[in-house]
């Protein structure tokens, strides 16, 4: 939100307590739209405060951390909670946008593709990534082999030395 409105990022993250909002004017086609963007606390303990901020919303943005699968798994419950508290006229057609944040943390993120089998959008890219991941997995297996039992060096040598193997 701060990046979008003020073009600023801070490494010192402070979790939202309650809610915060910023405004920004944008051009949509030939109209000027003043957006009031609310950031409500994402922790479940603040979920009940949503009713005060959700009513009258024209769209809902749900944000998850791409490095944390649990944050993705909770999106549906946040959606349901929003619809319950906002009580929009037409909940089945209320607009939601999902944002995956922290895509810059490449080594920790889950890979995700939006594809279309009909027009082949991103299908090739998705399967190239699948093949690359499979090769990485294969090289790990070749490197470590199929060892299921650890090889213990220096243990039980006395027992073997004192017994006769003839």
N, C-alpha and C positions, 0 to 999 in steps of 0.2 A: 504494500500500500504506500509506504513512504517512498519507495523507489519509483513507483508510478507517478505519484503526485509531485514529489520534491526532487526526484532524480538523485536520491541519497541512500547510502547503505551504511549501516554501522555494524561492526563485528561484535560489539557489546550488546548482545541480545537481552531484551527484557520482556518477559512474557506479559501479555495483556491481562490486566486485572479489570474485570467488568467489561468496559468497552471504550473504544477510542474511534474518532472519525476524522476524515479529511474531505475536502471538496475539491473538485476539479471540473473545469468547463472543457467540453470536447465537441468537435464538429461531427455530426452523423448525417451524412448526405448533405442537405442544405439547412439543417437545423443545429442550433447551439443547445447542447444539453448540459445542465449542471448536475454532476454526479456527486452524491453524498455517500461516501464509501465508509462503511462501518467495519471495524475490526472487533469482533466479540471474542472473549476469552475462549480458548480451545479446550481448557481443562474441564472435565466432567463436573467438577464441583461448582462451576459457574454456569452450567447449562441452563439452570432454572431462571437465570437473569435474562435469557433470550427474549422472553415475551415482551419486555419493555423496548427492545431494539428491533425486533423482527416485523412487527405490525406495520403495514404500509409499504413494505419493501416491494420493489418492482422486479428484482432479480436476486438470486442468492449465489454467492461464490463459495465453494467448498475447497479448502486448501489442505493438501496432505504433503508429508515429507517423503520424497522418493527414496530416502535411505532407511525408512522405517515402515515396514509392511503393515504394522498394526495401525498406523495412522490412516493408511488406505482402507483397511478393513472396517474402520469406524465411520467412513463417509456415509454409508447408508443410514446409520442411526442418527447422525447429525442432520441428514436430509429429512428423516421422519420427524425428528424433534422440531426442526424449523417449520415444517408444514403444520404440525400440531399447534405450535405457538403463534405462528403468523396468521393462520386461518385464511389463506388466500381464497378468492372467489372460485377459482378453477385449479385445484391442487394438481390434477392430472397433467395440466399443461403449463404449470408454473415454470419459468425458466431457471435452470441451474447451470452453472459453469464449474467444472472441476479443474483446479490448477495443481500441478505437481511441482513443488518447490524443492530447491537444493539440487537442481540438475548439474550444477557445477562441481558437485562432489562425486565425480565419475566412478571412483573405485568402490564406493559404498552403495551405489544406487541399484535399484531393480530396473531391469531393462523392460521397456514397454513400447509397443508399436500399435498404432491405429492403422488397420488395414481394410482393404476392400477386395473380396474375392471377385466381385463383378468387374471392376475396372483395373484390378491389379495394383492399386495404390499401396505402396510400401511392402508388398509381398516379397519382392526380391531382396530388399534391404533386411527384412525380418529374418529370412532364411539364411542370408549371409552371416548375420549375427549368430544365429543358432549354430551354424557350421563352425564359426570361430570359437564359440564357447565349447563345442564338442571337442575340438582339437586341443584346446587348453586343458580340458578334463583328461583327454587321452595322454597328453604329455605328462601330466601329474601321475597317472597310473604307470607309465613307462619308467618314470623317474623313481617311484617308490615300489614298483612291482606289486605282486599280490601277497605280500607278507602279512599274514594275519597274526602271527605270534612274534613278539619281539625277540631278537637274538640277544641273549644275555652273555656278555663277554666278562670273563673273570669270575663267574659264579659257578659253583659246583665243580671246579677243576680238581680239587683235592679228592673228591669222591671218585671221579673218573680215573685219576692217577693211581689210586690204591686198588682198583679192581682189575682183574685180569680179563682181557678181551679175547683170549685164545681158546 
